Amino acid sequence: MGRNSIHYGSETDKLAALITDNNVRVKSNWQLANEAAALMGIAQERAKERQGARTDLIDIVEPVPPSSNGKARDEVGEQLGVSGRTVSDLLFVKKEVDKLAQAGEADRMLYSRPGCTVAGQMWL
């Protein structure tokens, strides 16, 4: 028998599926922050793709379901099993840690220690 394979529309779809299907593992805050950043990038990329789409050229046979009013961070949070607010916090800390790393201040990056503070924010 041959191997079953899943075909994705794009590499972006493949990455999104990989991250969301991997939600059964227990992850560190840093891993969640990296996944949140990747999923936010994917959400922004998909939003740009939808921006140019013309819907007036399509004959609508079935009613189109209403779009959700949720923000991208809430959708990403749902995919990761955390709240949208937690996604915002994770992205904030990741951004600050990345800034410290670029500035060569690796000794200030204590994000692997529970209960430390990075840029005035508690990192648990």
C-alpha positions in Angstrom: 0.0 0.0 0.0 1.2 3.5 -0.7 1.5 6.2 1.8 -1.4 8.6 2.3 -0.3 12.1 1.8 -2.0 15.4 2.3 -1.8 18.1 -0.3 -1.8 21.7 0.8 -2.6 24.7 -1.3 0.7 26.4 -0.3 3.6 26.3 2.1 1.7 28.8 4.3 -1.2 26.3 4.6 1.2 23.6 5.4 2.9 25.6 8.2 -0.5 26.7 9.7 -1.6 23.0 9.7 1.6 21.9 11.3 1.4 24.4 14.1 -2.3 23.9 14.9 -2.1 20.1 14.7 0.8 20.2 17.2 -1.3 21.7 20.0 -1.4 18.4 22.0 2.1 19.0 23.2 2.9 20.9 26.4 4.9 23.9 25.2 6.9 26.6 26.9 5.9 30.2 26.7 8.8 30.8 24.3 7.5 28.1 22.0 4.0 29.5 22.2 5.3 33.0 21.4 7.1 31.7 18.3 4.0 29.8 17.1 1.8 32.9 17.8 4.2 35.1 15.8 4.1 32.6 12.9 0.3 32.3 12.9 -0.1 36.1 13.1 2.1 36.4 10.0 0.0 33.8 8.2 -3.2 35.6 9.2 -1.8 38.9 7.9 -0.7 37.2 4.6 -4.2 35.7 4.2 -5.8 39.1 4.9 -3.7 40.7 2.1 -4.8 38.0 -0.3 -8.5 38.6 0.6 -8.1 42.3 0.2 -7.8 42.2 -3.6 -10.5 39.6 -4.1 -13.6 40.9 -6.0 -16.8 39.3 -4.8 -19.1 41.1 -7.2 -18.0 38.9 -10.1 -19.2 35.6 -8.5 -22.7 34.3 -8.9 -23.7 33.4 -5.3 -25.8 30.3 -5.2 -25.7 29.7 -1.5 -25.8 32.4 1.2 -22.3 33.3 2.4 -21.8 32.8 6.2 -21.2 36.0 8.0 -17.5 36.8 8.7 -16.5 36.6 12.3 -15.9 39.9 14.0 -13.0 38.4 16.0 -9.6 39.9 15.7 -6.6 37.9 14.3 -5.1 37.6 17.8 -8.3 35.9 19.0 -8.3 33.5 16.1 -4.6 32.7 16.7 -5.3 32.3 20.4 -8.1 29.8 19.6 -5.7 27.8 17.4 -3.1 27.7 20.2 -5.6 27.1 23.0 -5.0 30.4 24.7 -6.8 33.7 24.9 -6.3 36.6 22.4 -4.9 38.6 25.3 -2.3 35.9 26.0 -1.3 36.0 22.3 -0.8 39.8 22.6 1.4 39.3 25.7 3.4 36.5 24.1 4.1 38.7 21.0 5.1 41.6 23.2 7.6 39.6 25.2 9.0 37.9 22.0 9.5 41.4 20.4 11.3 42.7 23.5 13.5 39.6 23.8 14.3 39.8 20.1 15.3 43.5 20.5 17.6 42.5 23.4 19.2 39.7 21.3 19.8 42.1 18.4 21.3 44.6 20.8 23.7 42.0 22.0 22.3 42.0 25.5 22.0 38.2 25.8 22.8 38.4 29.5 19.5 40.2 30.1 17.5 37.5 28.3 16.2 35.5 31.3 13.1 34.4 29.6 13.8 30.7 30.4 13.5 31.4 34.1 10.0 31.4 35.4 8.8 34.6 37.0 11.4 36.9 35.5 10.6 40.3 34.1 11.5 41.4 30.5 10.9 45.1 29.6 8.7 45.6 32.7 6.4 42.7 31.8 6.3 39.5 34.0 7.2 36.4 32.0 5.8 33.3 33.6 
